[in-house]
Amino acid sequence: MRATWNGTTIAESDDTVVVEGNHYFPLESVASGVLVESDTHSTCPWKGEASYYSLAVDGETNPDAAWYYPEPKDAAAEIKGRVAFWRGVTISD
């Protein structure tokens, strides 16, 4: 699977985990330097607290376009160490 934004591949992996229709990529499959930490958080009743990254590509920023669960609940343990994308990021195979 490949995640692209603004014509740039930001992540690529044959090992994604699909949860609720979202592909969670291994963190190490994300291109170096594109993730910028964000102060945004949200809570999912069964996955736990999500943290966010903004994307920085070619001088443009896509705020909070990636999320991850640093300490997912047991029901979502398979997404630990993984990141998913939205807000204009295209996921393709």
C-alpha positions as CSV (number, residue, x, y, z in Angstrom):
1,M,0.0,0.0,0.0
2,R,1.1,3.6,-0.7
3,A,0.1,6.8,1.0
4,T,0.6,10.0,-1.1
5,W,-0.1,13.7,-0.5
6,N,0.6,16.5,-3.0
7,G,2.1,14.0,-5.4
8,T,4.7,12.7,-2.9
9,T,4.8,9.2,-1.5
10,I,4.8,9.6,2.3
11,A,4.5,6.0,3.3
12,E,4.8,2.6,1.5
13,S,4.4,-0.9,3.0
14,D,3.1,-4.4,2.2
15,D,2.3,-4.7,5.9
16,T,-0.6,-2.5,6.7
17,V,-3.4,-3.3,9.2
18,V,-6.9,-2.2,8.2
19,V,-9.1,-1.0,11.1
20,E,-12.5,0.6,10.4
21,G,-11.5,1.1,6.7
22,N,-8.2,2.8,7.5
23,H,-4.8,1.4,6.6
24,Y,-2.3,1.7,9.5
25,F,1.2,1.8,8.2
26,P,4.3,0.7,10.2
27,L,5.9,3.9,11.5
28,E,9.2,2.9,9.9
29,S,7.5,2.8,6.5
30,V,6.9,6.6,6.6
31,A,9.3,8.8,4.7
32,S,11.8,10.6,6.9
33,G,11.0,14.2,7.8
34,V,7.3,14.3,6.7
35,L,5.7,13.8,10.2
36,V,5.5,16.8,12.5
37,E,4.3,16.3,16.0
38,S,0.9,17.9,16.9
39,D,-0.7,18.7,20.2
40,T,-4.0,17.3,19.0
41,H,-5.6,14.3,20.7
42,S,-8.9,12.5,20.4
43,T,-10.4,9.5,22.1
44,C,-11.9,6.3,20.7
45,P,-13.9,4.2,23.1
46,W,-12.3,0.9,22.0
47,K,-8.9,2.0,20.7
48,G,-7.9,4.6,23.3
49,E,-6.4,8.0,23.0
50,A,-5.0,9.0,19.6
51,S,-2.2,11.4,19.0
52,Y,-1.7,13.3,15.7
53,Y,1.0,14.4,13.3
54,S,0.8,17.1,10.7
55,L,2.5,16.4,7.3
56,A,5.2,18.6,5.9
57,V,5.9,18.1,2.2
58,D,7.7,20.5,-0.1
59,G,7.1,23.5,2.1
60,E,3.4,22.8,2.6
61,T,1.7,21.6,5.8
62,N,-1.4,19.4,6.1
63,P,-2.4,19.8,9.8
64,D,-3.3,16.7,11.8
65,A,-3.4,14.5,8.7
66,A,-2.0,11.5,10.4
67,W,-2.9,9.8,13.7
68,Y,-1.6,7.0,15.8
69,Y,-2.3,5.3,19.2
70,P,0.8,5.4,21.4
71,E,-0.8,3.1,24.0
72,P,-3.8,1.4,22.3
73,K,-6.3,-0.5,24.4
74,D,-6.0,-4.3,24.2
75,A,-8.7,-4.6,21.6
76,A,-6.5,-2.5,19.2
77,A,-3.1,-3.8,20.1
78,E,-2.4,-4.6,16.5
79,I,-2.1,-0.9,15.6
80,K,0.6,-0.1,18.1
81,G,3.6,1.4,16.3
82,R,1.5,2.3,13.3
83,V,0.1,5.4,11.7
84,A,-3.0,6.1,9.6
85,F,-3.7,9.1,7.3
86,W,-6.6,11.2,6.2
87,R,-7.3,14.9,5.1
88,G,-6.4,14.5,1.4
89,V,-3.9,11.7,1.7
90,T,-4.6,9.1,-1.0
91,I,-4.1,5.4,-0.1
92,S,-3.6,3.1,-3.1
93,D,-2.1,-0.3,-3.9
